[in-house]
Amino acid sequence: MVMQNKDNILKTIDPLIRIGIDKGIQQINFLFHSPVSINASELILSSQQNLKSYFVDFIDEKYCAVFLDFKGSLFGIAKLIFKKGDAYKLVDIFTGDTIGKIESDALYDGAFAEIGNIIINAILGTISNSMELYFIYGVPTFQCGNIDAIVPENFFPNSGDYLLVKTTMLIENYKINCNFILLLDTASLQILFDKATYYLTK
């Protein structure tokens, strides 16, 4: 990968990633009529082997996630992760508790996947539009389990360094934490850096 030092890479990419995160916050605010604040946001260049070290703050309990892979100008994956209880609470808020009255986990899972897909698409769509990229999205997938199941170690088996975007947001009215992660492989990182450099110097 022919790029400059890591600090410069992250400094160049960061503003355009944050535009996408801000759009995701706007979408959450629109869906749930609540202020949203960022508790923590990191852009990290890391090897595959070190991935788990960035999730030590996730305690050993069940999480729900919406997983969306994409290809096109960039190749990567995005996930929106909540504690399981918070994920179902979010669905109750969104649906007015109509699903809770039915007591169907399958309906909860499907509704949560749709909510997560809306938010992820807002983030990725904004990033792609800001740099004239194109994405071909996979099918959004619901996942549930501990953090080892939600964040496995083999996202990109053949990749060297990759970009990890890890953002924790608080939906303030409901005290619900939302974790957004984005992973891009080595080749995509080079493309993103080149695009960001071009658009920020136009």
Backbone as numpy.savetxt, mean C-alpha at the origin, in Angstrom:
# Nx Ny Nz CAx CAy CAz Cx Cy Cz
22.21 -1.87 -11.52 21.35 -0.67 -11.52 22.24 0.57 -11.52
22.13 1.37 -12.56 22.97 2.55 -12.68 22.22 3.73 -12.10
22.45 3.97 -10.81 21.80 5.08 -10.14 22.77 5.72 -9.17
22.37 6.84 -8.62 23.20 7.55 -7.68 23.05 6.92 -6.30
23.57 7.59 -5.26 23.51 7.01 -3.93 22.07 6.89 -3.44
21.88 6.05 -2.45 20.53 5.70 -1.99 19.76 6.91 -1.48
20.43 7.78 -0.74 19.73 8.95 -0.21 19.17 9.82 -1.33
19.93 9.97 -2.40 19.46 10.78 -3.52 18.31 10.12 -4.25
18.35 8.80 -4.37 17.26 8.05 -5.01 15.96 8.30 -4.26
16.00 8.13 -2.94 14.79 8.28 -2.13 14.32 9.73 -2.12
15.24 10.67 -2.07 14.88 12.08 -2.08 14.18 12.45 -3.39
14.60 11.85 -4.49 14.02 12.14 -5.80 12.64 11.53 -5.94
12.47 10.30 -5.48 11.21 9.58 -5.63 10.14 10.05 -4.65
10.56 10.43 -3.46 9.64 10.71 -2.35 8.49 11.66 -2.69
8.72 12.82 -3.34 7.59 13.75 -3.57 6.47 13.15 -4.40
6.82 12.32 -5.39 5.80 11.76 -6.26 5.06 10.61 -5.58
5.75 9.87 -4.73 5.07 8.83 -3.94 4.09 9.49 -2.98
4.48 10.59 -2.37 3.62 11.27 -1.40 2.37 11.85 -2.05
2.46 12.23 -3.31 1.26 12.68 -4.02 0.23 11.55 -4.05
0.69 10.34 -4.30 -0.21 9.19 -4.30 -0.78 8.90 -2.93
0.07 8.95 -1.89 -0.40 8.72 -0.52 -1.44 9.76 -0.14
-1.20 11.01 -0.51 -2.17 12.07 -0.19 -3.51 11.80 -0.85
-3.49 11.27 -2.07 -4.74 10.94 -2.75 -5.46 9.80 -2.03
-4.69 8.84 -1.54 -5.29 7.76 -0.76 -5.96 8.28 0.50
-5.32 9.24 1.16 -5.90 9.86 2.35 -7.21 10.56 2.00
-7.22 11.28 0.89 -8.45 11.94 0.44 -9.56 10.93 0.20
-9.21 9.77 -0.36 -10.21 8.75 -0.65 -10.78 8.17 0.63
-9.90 7.91 1.63 -10.36 7.40 2.92 -11.28 8.42 3.59
-10.88 9.68 3.53 -11.69 10.75 4.11 -13.06 10.80 3.46
-13.11 10.63 2.14 -14.38 10.65 1.41 -15.26 9.45 1.78
-14.65 8.27 1.91 -15.42 7.06 2.18 -15.96 7.02 3.61
-15.19 7.56 4.56 -15.53 7.37 5.97 -15.77 8.68 6.73
-15.73 9.79 6.01 -16.04 11.09 6.61 -15.24 11.31 7.90
-13.95 11.07 7.80 -13.08 11.20 8.97 -11.75 11.81 8.57
-11.20 12.69 9.41 -9.82 13.13 9.17 -8.87 11.93 9.21
-7.81 12.02 8.44 -6.81 10.95 8.39 -5.44 11.59 8.58
-4.65 11.04 9.50 -3.31 11.56 9.73 -2.28 10.46 9.47
-1.09 10.87 9.07 0.00 9.92 8.84 0.80 9.79 10.13
0.86 8.58 10.67 1.64 8.33 11.88 3.12 8.11 11.55
3.37 7.43 10.42 4.74 7.16 10.01 4.75 6.86 8.52
5.80 7.30 7.86 5.94 7.02 6.43 7.41 6.82 6.11
7.73 5.71 5.46 9.11 5.39 5.14 9.25 4.97 3.69
10.31 5.42 3.05 10.75 4.90 1.76 12.10 4.24 2.01
12.19 2.97 1.67 13.37 2.19 2.06 13.88 1.43 0.84
15.19 1.47 0.63 15.83 0.58 -0.33 16.43 -0.58 0.44
16.02 -1.78 0.10 16.42 -2.92 0.91 16.58 -4.16 0.05
17.28 -5.13 0.58 17.35 -6.44 -0.05 16.12 -7.25 0.36
15.83 -8.29 -0.40 14.71 -9.17 -0.11 14.85 -9.78 1.29
16.07 -10.12 1.66 16.29 -10.83 2.92 15.95 -9.97 4.14
16.01 -8.66 3.99 15.77 -7.78 5.14 14.33 -7.31 5.28
13.44 -7.80 4.42 12.07 -7.30 4.40 11.39 -7.38 5.77
11.49 -8.53 6.42 10.76 -8.72 7.67 11.22 -7.78 8.77
12.44 -7.30 8.68 12.96 -6.44 9.74 12.22 -5.11 9.81
11.50 -4.75 8.74 10.76 -3.49 8.72 9.32 -3.65 9.21
8.99 -4.86 9.70 7.64 -5.11 10.19 7.66 -5.65 11.62
8.71 -5.32 12.36 8.80 -5.80 13.74 7.76 -5.14 14.64
7.17 -4.03 14.18 6.14 -3.36 14.98 4.78 -4.03 14.85
4.66 -5.02 13.96 3.42 -5.77 13.81 3.44 -6.92 14.81
2.59 -6.83 15.83 2.58 -7.87 16.85 1.90 -9.13 16.31
2.05 -10.22 17.02 1.60 -11.52 16.54 0.09 -11.68 16.72
-0.66 -11.15 15.78 -2.11 -11.31 15.79 -2.59 -11.34 14.34
-3.89 -11.53 14.15 -4.39 -11.65 12.79 -4.59 -10.29 12.13
-4.21 -10.25 10.86 -4.39 -9.06 10.05 -5.21 -9.43 8.82
-5.87 -8.43 8.26 -6.54 -8.57 6.97 -5.86 -7.62 5.99
-5.74 -8.06 4.77 -5.07 -7.24 3.76 -5.77 -7.40 2.42
-5.68 -6.34 1.63 -6.05 -6.40 0.22 -4.75 -6.33 -0.56
-4.55 -7.31 -1.41 -3.32 -7.43 -2.20 -3.64 -7.15 -3.66
-2.84 -6.28 -4.27 -3.03 -5.95 -5.69 -1.67 -5.92 -6.37
-1.48 -6.80 -7.35 -0.25 -6.76 -8.12 -0.49 -5.99 -9.42
0.56 -5.46 -9.98 0.43 -4.69 -11.21 1.70 -4.81 -12.04
1.54 -4.59 -13.33 2.67 -4.58 -14.25 2.41 -3.48 -15.28
3.28 -3.38 -16.25 3.18 -2.30 -17.23 4.45 -1.50 -17.20
4.36 -0.19 -16.94 5.56 0.63 -16.82 6.42 0.19 -15.64
5.76 -0.23 -14.58 6.44 -0.73 -13.38 5.88 -2.10 -13.03
6.66 -2.87 -12.29 6.21 -4.18 -11.81 6.30 -4.18 -10.30
5.17 -4.44 -9.63 5.21 -4.43 -8.18 3.92 -4.92 -7.56
3.83 -4.74 -6.28 2.64 -5.12 -5.53 2.29 -4.02 -4.53
1.02 -3.92 -4.21 0.55 -2.98 -3.19 -0.35 -3.74 -2.23
-0.28 -3.37 -0.96 -1.14 -3.99 0.05 -1.66 -2.93 1.01
-2.89 -3.12 1.41 -3.50 -2.30 2.45 -3.81 -3.25 3.60
-3.24 -2.98 4.78 -3.27 -3.93 5.89 -3.93 -3.30 7.11
-4.86 -4.05 7.72 -5.52 -3.64 8.97 -5.49 -4.81 9.93
-5.56 -4.53 11.22 -5.90 -5.59 12.16 -7.27 -6.13 11.79
-7.47 -7.44 12.01 -8.72 -8.06 11.55 -9.95 -7.37 12.15
-9.92 -7.10 13.45 -11.08 -6.45 14.07 -11.34 -5.08 13.49
-10.27 -4.34 13.18 -10.43 -3.02 12.59 -10.95 -3.10 11.16
-10.52 -4.13 10.44 -11.00 -4.30 9.07 -12.51 -4.51 9.05
-13.00 -5.37 9.93 -14.44 -5.63 9.98 -15.21 -4.42 10.51
-14.60 -3.70 11.44 -15.22 -2.47 11.94 -15.36 -1.46 10.82
-14.36 -1.39 9.96 -14.39 -0.46 8.83 -15.54 -0.81 7.88
-15.73 -2.11 7.66 -16.83 -2.55 6.80 -18.18 -2.16 7.42
-18.31 -2.33 8.74 -19.55 -1.95 9.42 -19.84 -0.46 9.24
-18.79 0.35 9.38 -18.96 1.80 9.20 -19.41 2.11 7.78
-18.77 1.47 6.82 -19.05 1.75 5.41 -20.44 1.30 4.99
-20.89 0.18 5.54 -22.17 -0.39 5.12 -23.32 -0.06 6.07
-23.04 0.66 7.15 -24.07 0.93 8.12 -24.45 -0.30 8.92
-23.49 -1.23 9.08 -23.66 -2.44 9.88 -24.66 -3.43 9.27
-24.98 -3.29 7.99 -25.93 -4.23 7.39 -25.34 -5.63 7.26
-24.03 -5.72 7.03 -23.40 -7.04 6.92 -23.30 -7.70 8.29
-23.01 -6.90 9.33 -22.92 -7.45 10.68 -24.20 -8.15 11.11
-25.33 -7.64 10.64 -26.61 -8.26 10.99 -26.75 -9.63 10.32
-26.08 -9.80 9.19 -26.14 -11.08 8.48 -25.13 -12.07 9.07
-24.07 -11.53 9.68 -23.02 -12.34 10.31 -22.37 -13.28 9.31
-21.90 -12.74 8.21 -21.25 -13.54 7.18 -19.81 -13.07 6.99
-18.84 -13.93 7.33 -17.44 -13.58 7.12 -17.14 -13.37 5.65
-17.75 -14.17 4.78 -17.50 -14.05 3.34 -17.92 -12.68 2.83
-19.05 -12.17 3.31 -19.50 -10.84 2.90 -18.57 -9.76 3.44
-18.13 -9.93 4.68 -17.16 -8.99 5.25 -15.89 -8.96 4.39
-15.38 -10.14 4.06 -14.14 -10.23 3.30 -14.29 -9.58 1.92
-15.41 -9.84 1.28 -15.64 -9.25 -0.04 -15.78 -7.74 0.01
-16.50 -7.25 1.02 -16.67 -5.81 1.16 -15.35 -5.13 1.48
-14.55 -5.75 2.35 -13.25 -5.19 2.69 -12.33 -5.14 1.48
-12.37 -6.19 0.65 -11.55 -6.21 -0.56 -11.93 -5.07 -1.50
-13.21 -4.78 -1.60 -13.65 -3.67 -2.47 -13.20 -2.32 -1.93
-13.32 -2.14 -0.62 -12.87 -0.89 0.01 -11.37 -0.70 -0.21
-10.62 -1.76 0.06 -9.17 -1.68 -0.11 -8.76 -1.41 -1.54
-9.46 -2.03 -2.48 -9.15 -1.82 -3.89 -9.37 -0.38 -4.31
-10.44 0.24 -3.81 -10.72 1.65 -4.12 -9.56 2.53 -3.64
-9.10 2.30 -2.43 -8.04 3.13 -1.85 -6.71 2.91 -2.57
-6.36 1.63 -2.82 -5.10 1.32 -3.51 -5.10 1.92 -4.91
-6.23 1.81 -5.61 -6.29 2.36 -6.97 -6.14 3.88 -6.97
-6.66 4.53 -5.94 -6.50 5.98 -5.84 -5.02 6.34 -5.71
-4.29 5.57 -4.92 -2.87 5.84 -4.71 -2.07 5.55 -5.98
-2.23 4.34 -6.52 -1.44 3.95 -7.70 -1.83 4.76 -8.93
-3.13 5.04 -9.07 -3.58 5.82 -10.22 -2.98 7.21 -10.22
-2.89 7.82 -9.05 -2.30 9.16 -8.94 -0.81 9.13 -9.26
-0.10 8.11 -8.75 1.33 7.99 -9.06 1.54 7.81 -10.56
0.74 6.94 -11.18 0.91 6.70 -12.62 0.57 7.93 -13.45
-0.50 8.62 -13.09 -0.90 9.81 -13.85 0.12 10.94 -13.73
0.73 11.07 -12.55 1.67 12.17 -12.33 2.94 12.02 -13.15
3.23 10.78 -13.57 4.46 10.56 -14.35 4.19 9.91 -15.70
2.92 9.90 -16.12 2.53 9.32 -17.41 3.00 7.87 -17.54
2.78 7.11 -16.49 3.03 5.67 -16.50 1.73 4.94 -16.81
1.82 3.69 -17.18 0.60 2.89 -17.33 0.74 1.60 -16.53
-0.34 1.23 -15.85 -0.36 0.01 -15.05 -1.45 -0.92 -15.56
-1.15 -2.20 -15.57 -2.14 -3.24 -15.80 -2.33 -3.96 -14.46
-3.52 -3.85 -13.92 -3.76 -4.36 -12.57 -4.21 -5.81 -12.59
-3.78 -6.55 -11.58 -4.30 -7.88 -11.37 -5.65 -7.81 -10.66
-6.11 -8.95 -10.21 -7.38 -9.02 -9.48 -7.09 -8.79 -8.00
-7.77 -7.85 -7.35 -7.52 -7.63 -5.92 -7.87 -8.88 -5.12
-7.02 -9.22 -4.18 -7.16 -10.45 -3.42 -7.24 -10.15 -1.93
-8.17 -10.79 -1.25 -8.29 -10.67 0.21 -7.36 -11.68 0.86
-6.64 -11.25 1.90 -5.77 -12.14 2.66 -6.01 -11.94 4.15
-5.83 -13.00 4.91 -6.00 -12.91 6.35 -5.03 -13.86 7.03
-4.38 -13.39 8.09 -3.43 -14.24 8.80 -2.48 -13.39 9.62
-1.43 -14.04 10.16 -0.43 -13.25 10.88 0.48 -12.55 9.88
1.43 -11.77 10.38 2.23 -10.95 9.49 3.12 -11.78 8.57
3.47 -13.01 9.00 4.27 -13.88 8.12 3.49 -14.29 6.88
2.17 -14.41 7.03 1.33 -14.74 5.87 1.06 -13.51 5.02
0.91 -12.35 5.66 0.59 -11.12 4.94 1.81 -10.56 4.22
2.98 -10.69 4.84 4.22 -10.17 4.25 5.22 -11.32 4.13
5.09 -12.17 3.11 6.03 -13.27 2.93 7.39 -12.75 2.46
8.36 -13.64 2.42 9.73 -13.24 2.09 10.07 -13.40 0.61
9.13 -13.82 -0.19 9.48 -14.13 -1.59 8.64 -13.34 -2.58
8.46 -12.03 -2.33 7.73 -11.21 -3.28 8.41 -11.23 -4.65
9.71 -10.93 -4.64 10.47 -10.86 -5.89 11.69 -11.77 -5.76
11.54 -13.05 -6.03 12.62 -14.02 -5.77 13.93 -13.69 -6.47
13.87 -13.04 -7.64 15.09 -12.82 -8.42 15.58 -11.38 -8.37
15.00 -10.57 -7.48 15.33 -9.16 -7.45 16.48 -8.87 -6.48
17.24 -7.82 -6.76 18.25 -7.36 -5.82 17.62 -6.38 -4.87
18.13 -5.17 -4.83 17.51 -4.13 -4.02 16.13 -3.78 -4.58
15.22 -3.45 -3.69 13.89 -3.04 -4.13 13.44 -1.87 -3.27
12.39 -1.22 -3.74 11.83 -0.09 -3.00 10.66 -0.57 -2.16
10.71 -0.27 -0.87 9.60 -0.52 0.03 9.05 0.82 0.49
7.78 1.06 0.21 7.07 2.22 0.75 6.16 1.68 1.85
6.30 2.20 3.05 5.52 1.72 4.21 4.94 2.93 4.92
3.64 3.07 4.88 2.97 4.23 5.45 1.87 3.77 6.41
1.86 4.33 7.61 0.82 4.04 8.59 -0.06 5.28 8.76
-1.35 5.10 8.52 -2.31 6.20 8.62 -3.33 5.90 9.73
-3.79 6.94 10.38 -4.81 6.81 11.42 -6.11 7.43 10.94
-7.18 6.63 10.91 -8.51 7.15 10.63 -9.05 7.66 11.95
-8.95 8.96 12.16 -9.02 9.54 13.49 -10.35 9.33 14.20
-11.46 9.48 13.51 -12.77 9.38 14.18 -13.01 7.99 14.77
-12.34 6.98 14.24 -12.61 5.60 14.65 -11.39 4.94 15.29
-10.28 5.69 15.39 -9.05 5.17 16.00 -8.60 3.87 15.32
-8.66 3.87 14.01 -8.27 2.69 13.22 -6.99 3.00 12.46
-5.98 2.14 12.64 -4.73 2.28 11.89 -4.80 1.50 10.59
-4.30 2.13 9.54 -4.27 1.54 8.20 -2.82 1.56 7.73
-2.34 0.42 7.27 -0.97 0.32 6.79 -0.95 0.07 5.29
-0.31 0.96 4.56 -0.17 0.81 3.11 1.28 0.45 2.82
1.49 -0.61 2.03 2.84 -0.93 1.60 2.87 -1.09 0.08
3.95 -0.65 -0.48 4.20 -0.75 -1.92 5.60 -1.30 -2.11
5.72 -2.33 -2.96 7.02 -2.90 -3.26 7.24 -2.87 -4.77
8.40 -2.37 -5.17 8.77 -2.33 -6.58 10.08 -3.09 -6.76
10.17 -3.84 -7.86 11.39 -4.60 -8.11 12.50 -3.70 -8.64
13.68 -4.28 -8.85 14.87 -3.51 -9.19 14.70 -2.72 -10.48
14.21 -3.36 -11.52 14.06 -2.68 -12.80 13.06 -1.52 -12.70
11.99 -1.72 -11.96 10.98 -0.68 -11.79 11.53 0.50 -11.01
12.40 0.21 -10.07 13.01 1.27 -9.28 13.83 2.21 -10.17
14.56 1.63 -11.12 15.33 2.45 -12.06 14.40 3.32 -12.91
13.32 2.73 -13.41 12.36 3.48 -14.24 11.72 4.61 -13.44
11.32 4.30 -12.21 10.68 5.31 -11.37 11.64 6.46 -11.07
12.88 6.13 -10.79 13.88 7.16 -10.52 14.08 8.05 -11.75
14.21 7.45 -12.93 14.40 8.22 -14.16 13.19 9.12 -14.44
11.98 8.57 -14.25 10.76 9.35 -14.49 10.65 10.51 -13.49
10.92 10.22 -12.23 10.83 11.25 -11.21 11.84 12.37 -11.48
13.05 11.98 -11.87 14.08 12.98 -12.19 13.61 13.88 -13.32
13.03 13.29 -14.36 12.57 14.05 -15.52 11.45 15.02 -15.13
10.44 14.52 -14.44 9.27 15.35 -14.13 9.56 16.44 -13.09
10.51 16.18 -12.21 10.83 17.18 -11.20 11.78 18.26 -11.72
12.35 18.03 -12.91 13.26 19.03 -13.48 12.69 19.68 -14.73
11.42 19.39 -15.06 10.80 19.99 -16.25 10.61 21.50 -16.06
